[in-house]
């Protein structure tokens, strides 16, 4: 798969226009969104979709209600924009309060309990009294639990449809919603002997602790390049809430951090400020936020291999393609991954050669772009 193929938007016919989808954007060919789409019906004048993906779940309301969508993924937001669907980049808890007659929510179960619970409270607060919520999810991913929590928040509710493990319920707001829980969470960690304070929102990868893969990545990089990166341009591709970014900035690197998830971007910016460090942070679908021809001395990545809870390697493969395109000749690419993920053939194809630097719970692979590459 080429990088151009990853970034390509694919149009699908829909009433009144096209629905655009792409690799790396959740919500297409997803049974939760598909059952939601087949169930929702208009109610009132204004609707909110706080987890739209490419927009499939709330699509039947288009043209029949005013629909606002809040999306955190840059990849999905690109699809929404191309489809001409009203959307803005924001987490669910930024929804206007007491402003909507209907909420359409595909449970973001893959983002963890704290994020789902914050989404449910945000949905309850967004509804006017007497408003309705269509709630969709998978019983194998906590639907029954979250449905009970939604009923405790809202009031009456019942399951309307079942298809395999997927459920869609309808609830009505009968009571005032509680305040949002505390969203920012700090923790401390030491990386390469340096102390850091991280502050993050719910829903980020490896909340509350630095993941072992990032620790191993930094150890391997320091072993290869040392701990003085002054003047080196560094790209952290898929930066999350910023464990490698902060550490590389502390070592003197001029770091650019790219991240698809807005909640992680906000967390990374907050952590940089907390530690009095500087980096350029861009909300980006892989490398699309970079300028044409922009290249780096060092690229690091702990690539994702899940989209919406499913194991999908298209995004991770796009990371490798982006690294090959964005690395300066002579520059080095560091990739950490689970041992069972076979990146080695791809690195050999794109870089000509690679080395395995470390193998513990994870492996760190290193490739260098040839001077003539």
C-alpha positions as CSV (number, residue, x, y, z in Angstrom):
1,X,0.0,0.0,0.0
2,X,1.3,3.4,-1.0
3,X,1.0,6.5,1.1
4,X,-1.2,8.0,-1.6
5,X,-3.5,5.0,-1.4
6,X,-3.8,5.4,2.3
7,X,-4.7,9.1,2.1
8,X,-7.2,8.6,-0.8
9,X,-10.9,9.3,0.0
10,X,-13.3,6.9,-1.5
11,X,-16.9,8.1,-2.4
12,X,-19.9,6.0,-1.7
13,X,-23.4,6.9,-3.1
14,X,-25.9,8.2,-0.5
15,X,-29.2,10.0,-0.8
16,X,-28.4,13.6,-1.7
17,X,-24.7,13.1,-2.3
18,X,-21.7,11.0,-1.4
19,X,-20.4,9.5,1.8
20,X,-16.6,9.5,1.8
21,X,-14.5,6.8,3.6
22,X,-10.8,6.1,3.9
23,X,-8.4,3.7,5.5
24,X,-7.8,4.6,9.1
25,X,-11.2,6.1,9.6
26,X,-13.6,4.2,11.8
27,X,-17.3,3.7,11.4
28,X,-17.4,2.1,7.9
29,X,-18.1,-1.7,7.6
30,X,-18.6,-1.6,11.4
31,X,-21.7,-3.6,12.6
32,X,-22.3,-1.2,15.5
33,X,-22.6,1.8,13.1
34,X,-24.6,-0.2,10.5
35,X,-27.2,-1.3,13.0
36,X,-27.4,2.2,14.4
37,X,-28.0,3.6,10.9
38,X,-30.8,1.1,10.3
39,X,-32.6,2.0,13.6
40,X,-32.4,5.8,14.1
41,X,-35.4,8.0,13.4
42,X,-35.8,11.8,13.6
43,X,-37.1,13.3,16.9
44,X,-37.4,17.1,17.3
45,X,-35.2,19.6,15.5
46,X,-31.6,19.3,16.6
47,X,-29.5,16.1,16.9
48,X,-26.0,15.5,18.2
49,X,-23.6,12.7,17.1
50,X,-20.6,12.8,19.6
51,X,-18.8,9.8,18.1
52,X,-19.6,9.8,14.4
53,X,-16.6,8.3,12.7
54,X,-17.3,8.7,9.0
55,X,-20.9,9.7,9.8
56,X,-22.8,6.5,9.0
57,X,-24.8,6.2,12.3
58,X,-26.6,9.6,12.1
59,X,-26.7,9.8,8.3
60,X,-30.5,8.9,8.1
61,X,-31.2,12.2,10.0
62,X,-29.4,14.3,7.4
63,X,-31.9,16.7,5.8
64,X,-34.6,15.9,8.3
65,X,-33.0,17.5,11.4
66,X,-30.1,19.8,12.1
67,X,-27.3,17.4,12.9
68,X,-24.0,18.4,14.6
69,X,-21.1,15.9,14.9
70,X,-18.2,16.1,17.3
71,X,-15.2,14.1,16.1
72,X,-11.7,13.6,17.6
73,X,-10.0,11.6,14.8
74,X,-8.4,13.7,12.0
75,X,-8.9,10.8,9.6
76,X,-12.6,10.5,10.3
77,X,-13.0,14.3,10.2
78,X,-11.5,14.5,6.7
79,X,-14.2,12.1,5.6
80,X,-17.0,14.1,7.3
81,X,-15.8,17.3,5.6
82,X,-15.6,15.7,2.2
83,X,-19.1,14.3,2.6
84,X,-20.4,17.8,3.4
85,X,-21.7,16.7,6.8
86,X,-21.8,19.3,9.6
87,X,-19.0,18.5,12.0
88,X,-16.3,20.0,14.2
89,X,-13.2,18.8,15.9
90,X,-14.1,18.4,19.6
91,X,-14.4,15.7,22.3
92,X,-17.9,14.7,23.3
93,X,-17.9,16.8,26.5
94,X,-17.6,20.0,24.5
95,X,-21.2,19.6,23.3
96,X,-23.6,22.5,24.1
97,X,-25.7,21.7,27.1
98,X,-29.5,21.4,27.1
99,X,-29.5,22.1,23.3
100,X,-30.5,18.9,21.5
101,X,-33.6,16.8,21.1
102,X,-31.8,13.7,20.0
103,X,-28.3,12.1,20.6
104,X,-27.0,9.3,18.4
105,X,-24.1,7.6,20.2
106,X,-22.1,4.6,19.0
107,X,-20.3,3.6,22.3
108,X,-16.6,4.3,22.0
109,X,-15.8,1.1,24.0
110,X,-12.3,0.8,22.6
111,X,-11.3,4.0,24.4
112,X,-11.8,2.7,27.9
113,X,-14.3,3.0,30.6
114,X,-13.5,6.6,31.7
115,X,-14.0,7.9,28.1
116,X,-17.3,6.0,27.7
117,X,-18.6,7.3,31.0
118,X,-17.6,10.9,30.2
119,X,-19.4,10.5,26.8
120,X,-22.5,9.2,28.5
121,X,-22.6,12.2,30.9
122,X,-21.9,14.6,28.1
123,X,-24.8,13.1,26.1
124,X,-27.1,13.4,29.1
125,X,-26.1,17.0,29.6
126,X,-26.5,17.9,25.9
127,X,-30.1,16.7,25.8
128,X,-33.2,18.8,26.6
129,X,-35.6,17.3,29.2
130,X,-37.6,14.7,27.3
131,X,-34.9,14.3,24.7
132,X,-33.9,10.8,23.4
133,X,-30.7,8.9,23.0
134,X,-30.0,6.1,20.5
135,X,-27.2,4.0,22.1
136,X,-25.4,1.4,20.1
137,X,-22.7,-1.1,21.1
138,X,-21.5,-4.7,21.3
139,X,-22.4,-6.8,24.3
140,X,-18.9,-8.3,24.2
141,X,-17.5,-4.8,24.7
142,X,-19.6,-3.7,27.7
143,X,-22.9,-2.7,26.1
144,X,-25.0,-4.1,28.9
145,X,-23.0,-2.3,31.6
146,X,-23.0,1.0,29.7
147,X,-26.8,0.7,29.0
148,X,-27.4,0.3,32.7
149,X,-25.3,3.4,33.4
150,X,-27.2,5.3,30.7
151,X,-30.5,4.4,32.3
152,X,-29.2,5.6,35.7
153,X,-28.3,8.9,34.1
154,X,-31.3,9.4,31.9
155,X,-34.3,7.4,32.9
156,X,-36.4,5.0,30.9
157,X,-34.8,2.9,28.2
158,X,-35.2,-0.3,26.2
159,X,-33.3,-2.3,23.6
160,X,-34.8,-1.9,20.2
161,X,-32.7,-4.1,18.0
162,X,-30.3,-7.1,18.4
163,X,-28.2,-8.4,15.6
164,X,-25.6,-11.0,16.8
165,X,-23.7,-9.3,19.7
166,X,-24.7,-5.8,18.6
167,X,-27.5,-3.9,20.3
168,X,-29.3,-0.5,19.8
169,X,-31.2,0.9,22.7
170,X,-33.5,4.0,22.9
171,X,-33.6,6.1,26.1
172,X,-35.4,9.2,27.2
173,X,-34.1,12.0,29.5
174,X,-36.3,12.1,32.6
175,X,-34.0,13.7,35.1
176,X,-31.3,16.4,35.3
177,X,-27.9,15.2,34.3
178,X,-25.0,15.3,36.8
179,X,-21.9,17.4,36.4
180,X,-19.0,16.1,34.3
181,X,-16.4,14.1,36.2
182,X,-12.9,15.4,36.6
183,X,-11.3,14.9,33.2
184,X,-7.6,15.8,33.6
185,X,-5.4,13.2,35.3
186,X,-1.7,13.7,36.2
187,X,1.0,11.1,36.8
188,X,4.7,11.0,37.1
189,X,7.3,8.9,35.3
190,X,11.0,8.6,34.7
191,X,12.3,8.2,31.2
192,X,16.1,7.8,30.5
193,X,16.7,8.9,34.1
194,X,14.7,12.1,33.8
195,X,11.5,12.9,35.7
196,X,8.4,14.0,33.9
197,X,4.8,15.0,34.9
198,X,2.2,13.9,32.3
199,X,-1.3,15.2,32.3
200,X,-4.0,13.6,30.1
201,X,-7.7,13.4,29.3
202,X,-9.6,10.1,29.3
203,X,-9.4,7.9,26.2
204,X,-5.7,8.2,25.5
205,X,-3.5,5.1,24.9
206,X,-1.8,3.8,28.0
207,X,-3.6,6.2,30.4
208,X,-1.9,6.6,33.8
209,X,1.5,5.1,32.9
210,X,4.0,5.2,30.1
211,X,3.7,2.0,28.0
212,X,6.6,-0.4,28.0
213,X,7.0,-0.2,24.3
214,X,7.7,3.6,24.4
215,X,10.2,3.0,27.3
216,X,12.0,0.4,25.2
217,X,11.9,2.6,22.1
218,X,13.7,5.4,24.0
219,X,16.2,3.1,25.5
220,X,17.1,1.7,22.0
221,X,17.4,5.2,20.5
222,X,19.6,6.4,23.3
223,X,21.8,3.3,22.9
224,X,22.2,4.0,19.2
225,X,22.5,7.8,19.2
226,X,23.4,8.8,22.8
227,X,21.5,11.3,24.9
228,X,22.5,14.6,23.2
229,X,20.1,15.2,20.3
230,X,20.8,19.0,20.1
231,X,20.0,20.4,16.7
232,X,18.4,17.1,15.4
233,X,15.0,17.4,13.7
234,X,12.9,14.6,15.0
235,X,9.4,13.4,14.0
236,X,7.3,11.5,16.6
237,X,4.8,9.8,14.3
238,X,1.6,8.8,16.2
239,X,2.8,10.6,19.4
240,X,-0.1,9.8,21.7
241,X,0.0,12.0,24.8
242,X,3.7,12.4,24.3
243,X,6.0,10.1,26.2
244,X,8.7,9.9,23.5
245,X,8.0,13.6,22.4
246,X,8.8,15.0,25.9
247,X,11.8,12.8,26.4
248,X,13.3,13.7,23.0
249,X,12.7,17.4,23.6
250,X,14.4,17.1,27.0
251,X,17.4,15.6,25.1
252,X,17.6,18.7,22.9
253,X,15.8,17.5,19.8
254,X,13.7,19.8,17.7
255,X,10.6,17.6,17.8
256,X,7.5,17.6,15.7
257,X,4.7,15.4,17.1
258,X,1.9,14.1,14.8
259,X,-1.2,12.5,16.3
260,X,-4.6,11.6,14.8
261,X,-6.6,11.8,18.1
262,X,-7.5,15.3,19.3
263,X,-7.8,14.2,22.9
264,X,-4.2,12.9,22.8
265,X,-3.1,16.2,21.1
266,X,-4.7,18.3,23.9
267,X,-3.0,16.0,26.5
268,X,0.4,16.3,24.8
269,X,0.2,20.1,24.7
270,X,-0.8,20.2,28.4
271,X,2.1,17.9,29.3
272,X,4.7,20.0,27.3
273,X,3.5,23.1,29.2
274,X,3.6,21.2,32.6
275,X,7.3,20.3,31.9
276,X,8.3,23.6,30.3
277,X,9.3,21.9,27.1
278,X,8.7,22.9,23.5
279,X,7.6,20.9,20.5
280,X,5.5,21.4,17.5
281,X,2.3,19.4,17.9
282,X,0.0,18.8,14.9
283,X,-3.3,17.1,14.7
284,X,-2.7,14.9,11.7
285,X,-3.9,11.9,9.8
286,X,-0.5,10.2,9.6
287,X,1.6,12.9,7.8
288,X,-1.0,15.0,6.1
289,X,-0.5,18.0,8.3
290,X,3.2,18.3,7.2
291,X,4.2,20.6,4.4
292,X,5.2,19.0,1.1
293,X,8.9,18.0,1.1
294,X,9.3,18.4,4.9
295,X,12.0,15.9,6.1
296,X,13.6,14.9,9.4
297,X,16.9,13.5,10.8
298,X,15.2,11.0,13.0
299,X,11.7,9.5,13.0
300,X,10.3,7.4,15.8
301,X,7.0,5.6,16.0
302,X,5.0,3.2,18.2
303,X,2.4,2.6,15.5
304,X,-1.2,1.8,16.3
305,X,-2.7,-1.4,14.9
306,X,-6.2,-1.0,16.1
307,X,-9.0,1.2,14.6
308,X,-12.3,1.1,16.5
309,X,-11.2,-2.0,18.4
310,X,-10.3,-4.1,15.3
311,X,-6.8,-5.2,14.4
312,X,-6.1,-3.2,11.2
313,X,-2.5,-2.8,10.0
314,X,-3.2,-0.2,7.2
315,X,-2.4,2.7,9.5
316,X,0.8,1.1,10.8
317,X,1.8,0.4,7.2
318,X,1.1,4.0,6.3
319,X,3.4,5.1,9.2
320,X,6.3,3.1,7.6
321,X,5.5,4.6,4.2
322,X,5.5,8.1,5.7
323,X,8.8,7.5,7.5
324,X,10.4,6.4,4.2
325,X,9.1,9.5,2.5
326,X,9.9,12.0,5.4
327,X,13.3,10.8,6.4
328,X,16.3,12.8,5.3
329,X,19.0,10.8,3.4
330,X,21.3,9.3,6.1
331,X,18.6,9.7,8.7
332,X,17.4,6.9,11.1
333,X,13.9,5.4,11.6
334,X,13.1,3.7,15.0
335,X,10.0,1.5,15.2
336,X,8.7,-0.4,18.3
337,X,6.1,-3.1,17.9
338,X,4.7,-6.3,19.3
339,X,7.0,-9.3,18.3
340,X,4.1,-11.0,16.3
341,X,3.7,-8.0,13.9
342,X,5.8,-8.5,10.8
343,X,7.2,-5.2,9.9
344,X,10.6,-6.6,8.9
345,X,9.7,-7.4,5.2
346,X,8.2,-3.9,4.8
347,X,11.3,-2.2,6.3
348,X,13.5,-4.3,4.0
349,X,11.4,-3.3,1.0
350,X,11.2,0.4,1.8
351,X,14.7,0.9,3.2
352,X,16.8,-1.9,1.8
353,X,18.0,-3.1,5.2
354,X,17.2,-2.9,8.9
355,X,18.5,-4.0,12.3
356,X,16.8,-5.3,15.4
357,X,18.1,-3.2,18.3
358,X,16.3,-4.7,21.2
359,X,13.8,-7.5,21.9
360,X,12.0,-7.9,25.3
361,X,8.3,-7.7,25.6
362,X,8.5,-5.7,22.4
363,X,11.0,-5.3,19.6
364,X,12.7,-2.2,18.4
365,X,13.7,-2.1,14.7
366,X,16.0,0.4,13.1
367,X,16.3,1.4,9.4
368,X,18.5,4.1,7.8
369,X,17.7,5.9,4.6
370,X,20.6,5.6,2.2
371,X,22.4,8.8,1.2
372,X,21.2,8.3,-2.4
373,X,17.7,7.3,-1.2
